[in-house]
Each structure stands twice: as structure tokens, then as C-alpha cells.
């Protein structure tokens, strides 16, 4: 199935030694971005992700295009410009908790995407759309482009999934972030907040409360990630319940776990699985990803996924 993803893939420079980013001496280069990670996950599971973004004509842009091709991510919705450069980010190396991250994306090529460019895209053959709350925060232009692509997808009756993926540092205020992302979530097929995000966005204290809030906004499926306790799933007018976390041998890096989870849920729903089955797959892939340091290199193929499920531990 061809699934559109809208976002900003970036160059990633990961520190090779622990400590502050300002003190790191050597880095390993890779590719980052929530939507890119989801695209890699979907591709490895046999789907055809089509990444909608804009890159600069520069080495990082070429690295990202090469990475897309290597991971069988369709590039026909990728635009390029000579007027801006590709964004990048730096990630500290930590052995405990979440790593420090520094973004260099202001004024980037992707941040300059326009609604006119979105109108010019050929969406023939696309069957689903996945968006996050990150790209709309990058710039007013990116927000407008996100809204326009959602409009186009709805006109084609495409199911749309939405991961709030909060990045408060990219917003001018918390109030603006909450209002904008909840407006985007309205009427989506599937919304995938973490419990902390859900509390902030809805004011509700429980996964059930978060799900009820979005159901009242016309959302069909709500899956609330609750970390070591797994996830809560709720289908409007249907089944709801808890799916336990999948066990892991060793937690290495939490970055990318939510994106792996999203790839699992989206792929399963695209294949006609129930929301409960989709949530289980999301939990398994999220668990696999936290056993790897890179943002997406641990994402499994379908064969690897089956073997890990049979083993009962990631």
C-alpha cells in the first residue's frame, strides 16, 4: 500500500562519546526525522511510503535522497530548492534517559514548502496519509502546507493518522501548540498520543479520558502510548483495552521508539488488522527500536518481526 508521509527529514550527527554536545569530538552521520523513521518502518514491512518534503541541493539533501532510495521510500513527492539548505540535528550520547538534542532547521528547505507546491503534487495511487505535530510547528508555511495536504487527502477519502509528537521548543507558546494540534486532529481516522502529550493536549489525566476527548472530536481510533505499561487502544463505538509492553533484553536509546510504534500501528491498520492487533504490533516494534542506538536502523522487516514475536522478547 502506498502511504504518504509529510515532514522534514534531516541530517543527524550522533556524538560518539557521552557528555555535553558542546564537548563531543566525533560524530556519526545518519538521517533523522520522525516521519522518515516511520517511512523506513513501513518500507521494511512491505509497504510503499511516499515522502512529501523539500530538500536543498546540498550534501545533506543528497544523503537523504540516497537513504530514501536505499530504504525503498518513494521520492516522487520530494521537491528540491536552491534557495535554502537541508536542516540537520545533533544528538548527544547518553546511557541513561533521553539524549540532549540540538536542531538546526530554521529557514530550512522543508520549512519553505507552500500550499501551491502541495496543490501541484500527483497523489494518484496513494491510499493513506500520516502526519505528525512536528512539521506544522516548523513554520507558518509548513503549517499551511500540512492543512492543505490533509484537505486533499480528505477529498480523496484517504484514511489519515496523526501522531502529535510534541516539540514545545518549536512553538511560540504552549497555548498555540495545543490549539493548533487539536484542530488538526479533529476528524482523523487514528490519533497516537503519548500519555504525557495526551494530558497536555486534552487536560485529561487517564488514557481513557484522552481517548474520549478525541472520540468527541470525531476521531475513530485512539491509541495512547504509556511507556513501560504498553498502550491503551480505543475504537469509537467498538473495543477498547490495554496492550502490555513487549519485553526487551536491554534498553539502549528511546529515540525512535514512538516512530516504530506508529509504523506498527499504521501498517497493521492498512492491512485490515483490528485496532487491538495494530496496537500489539506497535508495542513490539517500539520495543525492538529501543534496543538500538540509531533512530531507525533497528526497525524490523516482516520476517524479523515474526521471529521476535515468536521469541517473546526484543
C-alpha positions in Angstrom: 0.0 0.0 0.0 1.3 3.5 -0.9 1.3 5.7 2.2 2.1 9.4 2.1 4.2 11.0 4.9 4.7 14.7 5.2 7.6 16.1 7.1 11.2 17.2 7.3 14.0 14.6 7.1 17.2 16.0 8.5 20.9 15.1 8.6 21.7 13.5 12.0 25.0 13.8 13.8 25.3 11.5 16.8 28.0 12.1 19.3 30.3 9.1 19.8 31.1 9.7 23.4 29.0 10.6 26.4 28.8 14.1 27.8 27.6 17.5 26.6 27.1 18.1 22.9 29.5 21.1 23.1 32.3 18.8 24.3 31.8 15.9 21.8 34.8 15.4 19.5 33.5 12.9 16.9 30.1 12.2 15.5 28.4 9.5 13.3 26.3 10.8 10.5 22.9 9.4 9.7 19.4 10.6 8.8 16.7 11.6 11.3 13.1 12.9 11.4 10.0 11.3 12.9 8.3 10.9 9.6 11.4 9.5 7.9 11.7 6.9 10.7 8.0 5.9 10.2 8.6 5.7 6.4 11.6 3.3 7.0 9.5 1.2 9.3 6.7 0.9 6.8 9.0 0.1 3.9 10.6 -2.7 5.8 7.2 -4.2 6.5 6.5 -4.3 2.8 4.5 -1.1 2.2 5.4 1.8 -0.2 5.9 5.0 1.8 6.0 8.2 -0.3 7.7 11.0 1.5 6.5 14.6 0.8 9.2 17.1 1.7 11.6 19.7 0.3 15.4 19.4 0.4 18.3 21.7 -0.5 20.7 20.9 -3.4 23.4 20.1 -0.9 25.3 17.1 0.5 22.8 16.5 3.3 19.9 16.6 0.8 21.7 14.1 -1.4 22.4 11.9 1.6 18.7 11.9 2.5 17.7 11.1 -1.1 20.2 8.2 -1.2 18.8 7.0 2.2 15.3 7.1 0.8 16.3 5.0 -2.2 18.2 2.5 -0.1 15.2 2.1 2.1 12.7 1.9 -0.9 10.9 5.1 0.1 9.3 6.7 -3.0 10.8 10.1 -3.8 8.3 11.3 -6.4 6.8 13.7 -3.8 10.2 15.2 -2.9 10.9 18.7 -4.0 14.3 20.5 -4.1 15.3 24.1 -3.9 18.5 26.2 -4.4 17.1 28.9 -2.1 17.6 27.1 1.2 19.6 24.3 2.8 18.6 21.0 4.2 18.1 21.0 8.0 20.1 18.9 10.5 20.2 18.0 14.1 22.8 16.8 16.7 22.1 14.1 19.3 24.2 13.6 22.5 25.2 10.1 23.6 23.7 9.1 26.9 23.4 5.8 28.7 20.5 6.9 30.9 17.2 8.7 29.9 16.6 10.7 26.7 19.6 12.3 25.0 20.0 16.0 24.5 19.2 17.2 21.0 20.0 20.4 19.1 18.1 21.4 16.0 19.4 23.5 13.1 16.3 23.8 10.9 15.2 27.4 11.0 14.7 28.6 7.4 15.4 25.2 6.0 14.2 24.0 2.6 11.4 22.0 4.1 10.2 24.9 6.2 9.5 26.8 3.0 7.0 24.4 1.5 4.0 26.2 0.2 0.3 25.3 -0.4 0.9 26.0 -4.1 3.5 23.2 -4.1 1.1 20.9 -2.3 -1.6 21.6 -4.9 0.8 20.5 -7.6 1.5 17.1 -6.2 0.2 14.0 -8.0 -1.4 11.8 -5.3 -2.6 9.1 -7.7 -2.3 5.7 -6.2 -1.8 7.0 -2.6 -4.1 5.2 -0.1 -3.3 6.7 3.3 -1.7 9.8 4.8 0.4 10.0 8.0 1.3 13.4 9.6 2.8 14.5 12.9 2.7 17.6 15.0 6.3 18.4 14.3 6.2 19.7 10.7 3.3 22.1 11.4 5.5 23.7 14.1 8.4 24.3 11.8 7.0 27.5 10.1 3.7 29.1 9.2 4.3 27.9 5.7 4.7 24.3 6.8 1.5 24.6 8.9 -0.4 25.8 5.8 1.1 23.0 3.7 0.1 20.4 6.2 -3.5 21.7 6.3 -3.7 21.7 2.5 -2.4 18.1 2.2 -4.9 17.0 4.8 -7.7 18.7 2.8 -6.5 17.0 -0.4 -6.4 13.6 1.3 -9.9 14.0 2.8 -11.2 14.9 -0.7 -9.8 11.6 -1.9 -11.3 9.8 1.2 -7.9 8.6 2.4 -7.6 7.5 6.0 -5.4 9.8 7.9 -3.3 9.0 11.0 -1.8 11.7 13.3 0.9 11.5 15.9 1.1 14.7 17.9 4.8 14.2 18.6 5.1 17.4 20.7 8.1 19.6 20.2 7.3 22.6 22.5 10.6 24.3 21.6 9.4 24.8 18.1 6.2 26.6 19.1 5.7 30.2 20.2 3.6 29.2 23.1 2.0 26.1 24.7 -1.4 27.5 24.0 -0.7 27.9 20.3 0.6 24.3 20.2 -2.4 22.8 21.9 -5.0 24.7 19.9 -3.3 24.1 16.5 -2.7 20.4 17.0 -6.1 19.6 18.4 -7.6 21.4 15.4 -5.5 19.2 13.1 -6.6 16.1 15.0 -10.3 16.7 14.5 -11.9 14.0 12.4 -8.8 11.9 11.9 -9.1 8.2 11.5 -6.3 7.5 14.0 -4.6 9.6 16.7 -1.5 8.3 18.5 -0.5 10.5 21.5 1.7 9.5 24.4 0.1 9.8 27.8 2.1 12.9 28.7 1.2 14.5 25.4 -2.5 13.5 25.8 -2.7 15.1 29.2 -1.2 18.3 27.9 -3.4 18.4 24.8 -6.7 17.4 26.4 -6.4 18.2 30.1 -7.5 14.6 30.8 -5.5 12.5 33.3 -6.1 9.0 32.1 -5.7 7.1 28.8 -9.5 6.6 28.8 -10.1 10.3 29.2 -7.7 11.2 26.4 -9.4 8.7 24.1 -12.8 10.0 25.0 -11.7 13.6 24.3 -10.6 12.7 20.7 -13.6 10.5 20.1 -15.8 13.5 20.8 -13.8 15.3 18.1 -14.7 12.7 15.5 -11.6 10.5 15.8 -12.3 6.8 15.1 -9.2 5.2 16.6 -7.2 6.5 19.6 -4.1 4.7 20.8 -2.4 6.2 23.9 1.2 5.2 24.5 2.0 4.6 28.2 5.7 3.7 28.1 6.6 0.6 30.2 2.9 -0.2 30.6 2.4 -0.5 26.9 -0.6 1.2 25.3 -4.3 1.8 25.6 -6.4 1.5 22.5 -10.0 2.6 21.9 -12.2 2.4 18.8 -15.1 4.7 18.8 -18.2 2.6 19.4 -16.1 -0.5 19.5 -13.5 -2.4 21.5 -11.1 -0.7 24.0 -8.4 -2.1 26.3 -4.8 -2.2 27.3 -2.0 -3.9 25.3 1.0 -4.7 27.5 4.5 -3.6 26.7 6.7 -6.1 24.8 9.7 -7.2 26.9 13.2 -6.2 26.0 16.6 -7.5 26.9 18.4 -4.2 27.1 17.2 -0.6 26.6 19.8 1.3 24.6 18.1 4.5 23.3 14.5 5.7 23.5 14.6 7.9 20.5 12.6 6.5 17.6 10.5 4.2 19.7 7.3 6.2 19.1 8.0 6.3 15.4 8.5 2.5 15.4 5.2 2.2 17.3 3.5 4.4 14.7 4.8 2.3 11.8 3.5 -0.8 13.5 0.0 0.6 14.1 -0.3 2.2 10.6 0.9 -0.9 8.8 -1.4 -3.2 10.6 -4.4 -0.9 10.1 -3.5 -0.7 6.4 -3.6 -4.5 6.2 -7.0 -4.7 7.7 -6.0 -5.8 11.2 -8.1 -4.8 14.2 -7.0 -1.8 16.4 -6.0 -4.2 19.2 -3.8 -6.2 16.8 -2.3 -3.0 15.4 -1.5 -1.8 19.0 0.2 -5.0 19.7 2.4 -4.7 16.6 3.2 -1.1 17.6 4.3 -2.2 21.0 6.6 -4.9 19.6 8.3 -2.6 17.0 8.7 0.2 19.6 10.4 -2.3 21.9 12.7 -3.5 19.1 13.7 0.1 18.3 14.8 1.0 21.9 17.4 -1.8 21.7 19.2 0.1 19.0 21.0 3.5 19.2 20.1 4.9 15.7 16.7 6.4 15.2 15.6 3.9 12.7 18.2 1.2 11.9 16.6 -1.2 14.4 13.2 -1.2 12.6 12.4 -4.8 11.6 11.5 -6.5 8.4 8.4 -8.6 8.5 10.5 -11.8 8.9 12.5 -10.2 11.8 9.3 -9.1 13.4 7.8 -12.6 13.2 10.9 -14.1 14.8 10.9 -11.7 17.7 7.2 -12.2 18.4 7.9 -15.9 18.5 10.8 -15.4 20.8 8.7 -13.3 23.1 11.5 -10.7 23.7 13.2 -8.0 21.7 
